[in-house]
Amino acid sequence: MSRYQYHVFVCENQRPADDPKGCCASKGTAEILAGLREKVKVAGLNAKIRINSSGCLANCARGASLVVYPDAVWYSYVKIEDISDIFEQHLVGGKPVTRLMDPVFHAGVATSGARA
């Protein structure tokens, strides 16, 4: 059994500015990480939800990327304005945010498609 109900990994990988894949760090993951941590802290859920920085999740072209375990839900093209939905709907409510689910990892899930 896991120590946490949810363990979230937010990619903060950095690549050179001229790398064609880009990198999650240049797409706002520091703010996403800090924002999710603050929401968990304010809600008093530190014992149930762990938010961690991660190295490369090999999803750079579709970043900012994060993954939620134990659900193995991969989110891509995440923006700072999406963190309230991820926190409230998924981490508190238990229902993944389908509009943010990566279509490569969740091909069988009806999503509105990750946005660029």
Secondary structure as UniProt FT lines:
FT   STRAND          6..11
FT   TURN            17..18
FT   TURN            20..21
FT   HELIX           25..27
FT   HELIX           29..42
FT   TURN            43..44
FT   TURN            46..48
FT   STRAND          49..54
FT   HELIX           60..62
FT   STRAND          66..69
FT   TURN            70..72
FT   STRAND          73..75
FT   HELIX           80..82
FT   HELIX           83..85
FT   HELIX           86..92
FT   HELIX           98..100
FT   TURN            103..108
//
